[in-house]
Amino acid sequence: MSADDHVGHTPAEILPADLSALIDAALRRVVQEHHALAGRDQRFRSMSQTGELRHWSLSFYPIHGGEQEVAGVALFGVDVTERQLTEEELRRSEERYRSLVESQQQLVWITSPSGAVLEDAPQWRAITGQSLEEYLAYGWLEAVHPDDRPATEEAWRDALRGRTMFEWSYRVRTRASGYRHFEVRAVPIIRHGRVVEWVGANSDVTPQREAEEMRGRLTDQLGAAALRTARLQGATAILAEALTVEQVVQVIIDVGRTALAADRSAVALLDTDRAALKLINSGGMPDVPGVVSEELPLSQPSVMTMAVNSRRPVFAESPDSLRDQLVEAGGDESVISGFLGHTDERAWVGLPLLAAGRALGALRFAFTRPQKISQEDGVFLEALAGQCALAVERATLFEREHRTAETLQRSLLPERLPVIPGVTLAQRFRSGSRHVQVGGDWYDAFVLQDARVAAVVGDVMGKGVKAAAGMGRIRNAMRALALTNPPPAAVLTGLDRVFDATEEEEQVTTLAYMVVEPGTGEGTLALAGHPPPLLVSPSGTAVLSEGEPGTPLGWPTTRKQFRFCVPPGHTAVLYSDGLVENRRRGLDAGLAELCSVVGEAPEEVLGNPHMLLDFLVDRMLAGYEQDDDVTVLAVHVPAATKSD
């Protein structure tokens, strides 16, 4: 059909009924919801003039006019016939492999639609000792424990009848005449509404079952300490969330006080270079003569050093017991007697913090009354020490990586902002608290050849070295382009070319770039898909730039710049989306809240860009968990004095 035959007609007038119905429904949704409809959900089949069946994927996009109303709808049709045929050819293998992935097991087997084993499973026979003839059909049931066999067979037949996933567990007789625990999961492969085969996989969970049985016995033995164990489980969950050593230490102190009823709890980490334990919380040690407050040499006998040196727990149920153990370890009797004579402690526990057999430090719990340490208590305390050791190791690694990441990211940013008469610059950068990888936020400010000031804030999406490398490339290119051809539109156009040549297609990078005349504040601004700058007046009025937001770097577009003046006494604030957007607050709500926060700023804050940025960052992040880097750059033009 020609274009003239289409124009002026509704889909129902020129297209087949099924296609026009699909288009009409899509048009209504796009107009009502102002959202695009992706081709994944809009499929259509047609017959070509040669009689060949073709598959099409249709996408609908709203075309916005003034005031954001929908002025029209764009339809894109893509011929996906080849992909559809390929998908059909691969469907069988995909179904099988998907089933295997879903089962996440090791010993794989296949049966007929009726559930009879038709193919060999060498792993099964190696475990059970069955021959192939004994295994085929339903012979595998003979290897199942007699007590588990009837229920297993009934559950398997129920799954066959209902064509539902089969999930079960049973014991299997091994070649050595013992029994192993297995968990099994099987799924039906259905094609054209008919089961063509069953794919299953077994996993040997004997170690887990034995561990569960051991935990059950320990739970029985610790019946008298049930409440304490419940508190320990809660502490374990908290330890899993603790990121820093300080947080881990606080959890350990709380556990000592609640679960063990300890009067004092101390944590020390091993300094291998100094052959000493460094106390993390010296408040957990009694303030008496003979006790080192910050460092304990491994050569000096104490509850914690003995635990580290022996790699075993140390229990002292009374002062006499502690005296005997310290003297045996080579301690000075006079020092020991002085300690015991001044302290109110009467029982002690020292636990080594071990990770893969390597000592990380020690725990010390002290009681102001004699304490009987039962065998069950010992097991409990060793379990506690193991969990604490894992938490300490994880927290230590996190802090080290976090410091490294922050150092790397800050090294890629300017060490200091230039000092320029007629303009005051200020910046704030706050790394995402839970990230250990370098982010892609960046800022820069420098003086151009014509004495004007260039200021930019950008955001390379993503984390890690890849984002940092992209940030470095764009920042360097930005400076080079600005120093040779400073107009913002020209700089962004040049960055688009650089982006196309150096960055990957899926990389998203946004920025806001402005050029300001010192003293007058006259300037220009260009945006590449970045949130609009904020202009703050001395009276506390906040106005967001209404300039064209543009598209991220590398997108084919004509870059535009527009006038952006920072009158004397005013401050322009450029920022990354981490300031206004998070998991609980959308971009529009964040921008509105940012303007509202400015209105609450005191007068002395409004006139000082450094104080203003502190105020904005603190207020915008209050009550929200920071999950992204926050970068803010202020350009303040001082008000003219009377002498001026």
N, C-alpha and C positions, 0 to 999 in steps of 0.2 A: 504494500500500500504506500502511496506517496505521502509526503508531509502534508500536502493540502487536504488529503482525505482524513488526516488526524485532527488538524487544528479546528477548534470550535466544537468538538464532539466529546461526549462523555465516554468513558471506557465501555460502558454497556452498549453503546451504539455501534462500536466498531470492532470489539474484541469478543472472543468466545465467552460464554457465560461463566465458566469456572475461573478463567483468568480475570475477567472484569469484576467478579465477586471478590476475588483475592485483593485486587487493586483498590476497589471501593472501601473494603474493610481497613486496608492499610492506610488509605488517605484519611479516613475518619480518625484513626488512632493518632496519626502524626499531627493532625490539626488540633485535636483535643488535648493531647499530652505534650506537644512541642518536643517530642523525642524521636530520634531516628529509629527505624526498624531494620535490624541487620539481616543480611541475606540468609544467614543460617536458619532462620525460622520462616522464611518466605521462599518456598520451593515450588516450581511449576514445570510440568512436562508438556512438550509440544511435538507435533509430527511435522517433519520438514517436507518440502515439495518432492523429495525423492523417497518419502515414506520411512525415513529414519527417525527413531524416537530420540529427542534431544531433552536434556535436563538443564533447567535454568535456575539461577539464584538471584532473587530480586531484593534490592535494598532501597529504602525510602528515606529521604532526608528533608527536614523542614527548611524552607528558605525564608529567613526573617526579614521583615520590612522595618519601618519606623516603629518606635515604642515596643519592639520585640514581638509584634504580632506576626503570625504566619501569613506570608504573602503568596506562597506557592509551595509545591512539593517536587523535589527532584527524584526521578526513578532511574536506577542503574540496574541493568540486567547482564549477568555474566553466564556464559555457556560453560557448565560444569559437567558435561556429559562424560568426558574422558575420566575425570576424577571419580565420577559416580561408578563407572564401570570398574575402575581400579579398586575402589572400595569394596565392591561386590566380590571381586576376585580374592581380595585379602581377608574377607570377613571370617572365613572359617579358621584361618590361622590366627587371626586376631582374637577370636573368641576363645580359642584354646589357650593362647598365651595369657590373655586377660584372666582366665580362670586360674591359671597357675600362679599368676602374680597375686590374685586375690587370696589364694590359699596360703601363700607365703610359707610353704613347707618344703620338705626335702625329698621324701620318698613318694614318687609320682606313680599313679596307676590309672588304667583306663578300662571301662567295662562297656558292654553292649547296652542298648536301651533297657533291656530287662534286668540289668545289674549283674550279669555273668561276666567274669573275668575272661577276656579273650587274648590279651597280650601279656607277654612275660614281664615281670618286674624283678630284675636280678637283685636289687637292693633288699627287697622283701625276703627273697629266698636266702640271701646271704645271712640275714638276721635270724630267720626262723629255722633254717635248715630244710625247708620243704623242697621237694623236687618240683619240676614244672607241672607234672601231671597232678601232684597233690595240691598245687596252688590254684590251677585254673578252675573256671566256673565259680562254685561257692566253697572251694576247698580251703580258702584263706581263713574261713571261720574256725577250722579245726585248730588253728594256731592261737586263737583267742582264748583267754583264761576261761575255764568252765563256768565260773561264777558270773562272768561278764557276757558270755556268749548269747544267751537267750535275749537279753535286752538289746544287745547290739544288732542281732539279726532282725528283731522286730522294728527297731528304729530305722534300719536300712530299708526294709520293705515299705515302711510308711513313707520314706522319702521317695522311693521309686513310684509309689502310687500317686503321691501328691505332686511329683515333679518339683520338689522343693530342695533347697540346699540341705545336705546331710552334714551335721556336726555332732561328733561323738568322741568319747574317750574310752579306752579299754586297755587291758594288759595283754601282752603278746608273749607267748613262750619262745624263748631264744634257743639257738643251737646248743647252748651250754645248759639247757634245762632250767634256766632262771626265767624271770619275767621282767619285761620292760614296759613302762607306761607310754602309751601313744595317744596323741590327739589326731583326729582325722577330720578333714573337710572335703566334701565332694559337691560338684555342681553339675547340673544337666546342661548339655549343649543342645540348644533348641534351634531348629532351622525350619522355616515355613510352618511353624506351629507344631512341629514334631520333634521329640527327643531323638537325636541321632547317636549319642553316646554320653557317658558320664566320665568326668575327669576328676580325680581325687588325689590328695596328697596327705601323707602321714608325717608326723613329727615326733621324734623321741623326746618326751618331756620328763624322763625319769629323774634327771638331776633336779628339775624344778619341783617334782613331786616329793622327792626326798628332802629337798630344802623346806617344802611346805610342812612335811611331817616333823622335821626338826623344829621348825618354828612353832608347830602345835605343841610339841613336848616342852619347849621352852616357855610357852605361854602357860601351860599347866603348872610348871615349876615356879613361875612367877605370878601365880594366882594372888598371893598376898600383896603383890606390887602392881595390881591391875590398873589402879588409878595413875600411878607413876608411869606405867608403860603407855597409857593413853596420852599422857602429857608429852612423853617422848616422841610419840608419833606426830603430835602437833608440832613439836620443835623440829622434827625432821622436815616437815613441809616448809617451815619457816626457813630452815637452813638452806633448802633448795632454792629459795628466792633471794637469799642474802648474796649481794654482789661484792661487797668489800670486806676486808678483814675486820674492820671495826664493827660492821653489822654482824658478822659471824661471832665475834667475841661477845657481843651483847646477847645473842641468842644462847650461847653457852652459859653465860652468867645467869640468865633467866631459868635455864634448865636446871642448873645446880641449885637454885633457890627453890624451885617448885617441885621438880621430880625427885631430887635427892635430899631436899631439906638441908642443904649445905649452908653454913653460915658465911663462908667465903669461897670465891671461885677465882682462879687465876689462870691466864693463858700465856704461854711463852713460846716464841718461835726460835728455831735453831739457827745460829749464825756459825756456819761451818768454818769460815775464815778465822773467827776469833775463838772457836771452840767454846762457845758459851750460849746460854739461853737468854734471849732478850724478852723481858716482860712486856706484854702488850697493855695489861691493866695492872699497874703496881698496886692499885687499891685492893686487889684481891689477896695481898700479903699482909700479915700482921706487922704493925709498926713497933718492933721490939729490937733490942740490940742483937747484932749478929745476922740480921737479915738484909741482904742486898736489895735495894729498892728497884733497880732498873736492869741489872745484868747478873746472871748466875753462871760462873765458869763451870764447865763440865767436870772439872777436877774437884769442885767443892761439893761434898755430899749433901743432898737435899732430896725431898720427895720427887721433885721434877727431874733433877739430873740423874737420879738413880733409875727412873722410869725410862729416860732416853738412852742411858748407857746400856741398860739390860734389855731394851726393847720389850719390856714386860711391865704389867701393872704393879704398883707398889701399894700395899694396904697396911696401914698401921692403926690398929683398933684402940690403942691407948698410948699415953706418953712413954711407958716402958717399952712397948713394941717399937715405937719410933726410935727411941734411944739405942736399942740393940741394933737395929738395922743401920743407923747412921754410923755407929761405932764400927760395925763390921765393914762398912764401906770406906773406912779410913778417916772419919770425922773427928774433930777435936772435942774431947769429952767436956772440957770446960766451956767451950762455945755452945755445945749442945745443951748442957745443964743450964746455962744462962738463958738460952732461948725458951726452954721448957718452963723455966721459973718465972718468966715474964708474960708468956702468951696465955690466952684463955682457951686456946685450941686444945682438944683432947683426942681427936681422931683425924686421920688424914688418908687421902686417896691421891695417888699420882698415876696418870695415864699417859703413855706415849702416843703421840700423833704419828701414825705410820701410813704411808701411801706406797703401795707396791714394795713393802719392806724397807722403804727409806724413811728415816726419821725427819719429821717436819718441826716438831716441837713437843710440848707436853701440856697437860691439864693438871690443875691442882684444886682439889676440893677439901675443905677443912670444916670440922664440926666442933662446937664448943661443949660436946658431951661425948663420952665413949660410944663407939659405933661398932656394932657387930657386922662384919662383912661376910655374908653367906656366899656359898658357891653360886647361887642364883643371882645375887647382887653383882658378883664378879663378871658373870656372863653379860648382865645388863650393862655394866660399866664399859666393858670392852666393845660392845656394840655401839654404845654412845661415842666412844673414842674413835671408832672407825668412821662413823658418820661425820663427826666433827673434823676428822683429818681430811676427808674428801671435800668438805665445805671450805676448809682453810686453803687447801691446794687450789681449788677452783677460784676462790676469791683472790689469792695471791697472783694467779695467772691473769685474772681479769684486770686487776689493778695495773700490772705491768703492761699488758696490751693496751689498756685504756690510756695510760700515760704516753706510751709510744705513739698511739693514734693521734692523741691531742697534740703531741709535739710535732708530728709530721704535718698535721693540718695547719697548725699555727706557723710552721716554717714556710708554708706556701703562701701565707698572707703577709702583707707589709708589716715590717717591724714597728713602724711608727707612721703617723700621718704627717704630711708637710705642714709647716707653720707659715701661713700666708696672711699678710696684712689685708684687712677688709673682708676676710672670711674665716670662720672658726669651724674646724672639722672635729667630729667625734665619732667613735665607733664602739660597738659592743658585739662580742662574739661569744655565744654560749653553746658548747658542744652538747649533743643529745646525751643525756646522762646514762642511758642504757646501751650505748653503742661502743664497741671496741674497734670499729673500723673508721678510717678517715672519711669524712663526708665531702660533698661537692659544693658547699656554700663558699662564696668568696666575695671580697670587696676590694676596692682600690680607689685612690685619689691622688692626683698629681697635677702639676702645673704645665699648661700647654705653652707652645712657643709664643703665642700672643698674650701671655700673662693671665689668660683665663684659667679657671680651675675645672678639671674633669673629675667626675665622681661616678662610680659604678658599683652596683651590687648584682651578683649573678648567682645562679643555682644550676649546677650540673646534677641531674637526677641520678640517684644511686649511691652506693657506698663502696669503700675499698680503694685499692690502688688505681683501678680503672677510672673511677670518678675523679680521683686526685690528679691523675695524669691529664684527663680532659680539662679539668679546671686550670691546670698550669698552662696548657697550650692556648686556651681561649684567653686567659688573662694576659699572657705575653703578646699574643696577636692583637689584643685590644689596645695595649699601650702603643705598639708599633704603628697601628693604623691611626690612632688618635693624634699621635705626634706628627704625622705626615699630612693627614687630612681630617681635621678635628670635628667637622659637623656630625652630629649624632647619626643622621640618616646615612651619611657616607660610611661612617664607621661600621654600622650594622650591616650595610650592604657588603663591605669587605669581609666582615666576620662570616656572613653567609657563605662566601666563596671559600674561606678557610675551613669552615665547618664541613662543607661538601668534600673537601680534599683530604681532611684528616680524621674525621669522626665517623663512627658507625651510624648506619641509617636509623637504628632504633634509639639512639641516644637523644635525650631531650635536654636542651639547655636554654634557660631563660635569663634575661638580664634587663636592668633599667640603667640607662646611661644619660647623664646630664652634663651640660657645660654651663658654668656660671661666671659672670663678670664680678670680680671682687668689688666691694663697696656699693654698687648699684643693685646687684642681685639679678640683673637681666640675664636670661639664659635660654637655652633650648633643651628639649628632652626627646628621647626616643625609647620606645619599649619593644622588647622582643618576647611577648608572651608572659611578661612579669607583672606582679601586682603593682598598682599605681602608687607613685610617691605620695606622701602626705605633707601638706603645707600647714604649719602651725603658726598662728599669729600670736603676738604678745598678750592678747586678751584671752587666749585659750580656745579660739575658734580653729577647728580642724577641717580642712578641705582636701578631698582626694582628687588627684589629677584626672581630668576628663579626656585626656588625650587617647588616641587610638591605641589599644593594647598591643596590637601586632601579633605576630606568630613567633614560636620558638625559633632559634637559629637553625639555618639549613632548610627552612621551608620556603618554597618558591613564592615570593611576594615582593611588592614594591615598598621599600622602607620609607617611612614618613617621620618627620620631626615636627615639633610644634613648640611654640613659645611657652616657657615655664619660668616665671619670675619669682624670685625670693626677695620680697621687699625688705628694706632695712628693718631689723628687729624681728624678722620672721625666721623660721627654721624649716628646711626641707628634710624629710626623713625617708630614706630608701631602706628597704627591708626585704628579707626572704620570707617565703610563705610559712616557715616555722613559727614566726611571730604571731600570725593570725589564724592559722589552720592547724587542727589536730583531729584525733579520732572522734572527739565529742563536739567539735565546733567546725562548721563549714566555713568556706572562704567568705561568703557574703556576710554571715553573722560575725565573723572575725573582723572584717573591715568596719562594720558598724560599731562593734565593741571598741575598736581602736580609736575611732573618732570620739566615742563617748568617754573613754579614759582620758583623752587629752583635755576634755572639758573639766575634769576633776583635778587637774594638776595645779598646784599653788603657783602664784605669780613668780616667785623666785626660781622655780623649776622651769617655767616657760622661757625665761631669759637665759638659761644656762644649758647648752646642748648636752653636756655630759650628764648633768642631773636629769635632763629630760629623757635621755635614753635609758638610764637606770630606772626611772619611774615607769616608762612604757613597758620595758621588759619584765620588771617585777609584777606589774599589775596584769599584764596580758597572760603571763604564765601561772598566776596564782589560781589554785584550784584545779589545775590541769596537769596531767603527767606529760612531761616533755618527751616526745618521741621523735624529734627531728632537731637538726641544728638551727640555731637562731642567729641571724646576722643582721645588724642594723647600722646604718651610716647616716650621720646628720651633717647637713650643710647649713650653717647659721651665718647670716649677714648681720653684723652688729648694727644697732640703731645709731644714727648720726648724732654726735654730741653737739652742744650749743656752739662750741668753737668752730666745729666743722661748718 
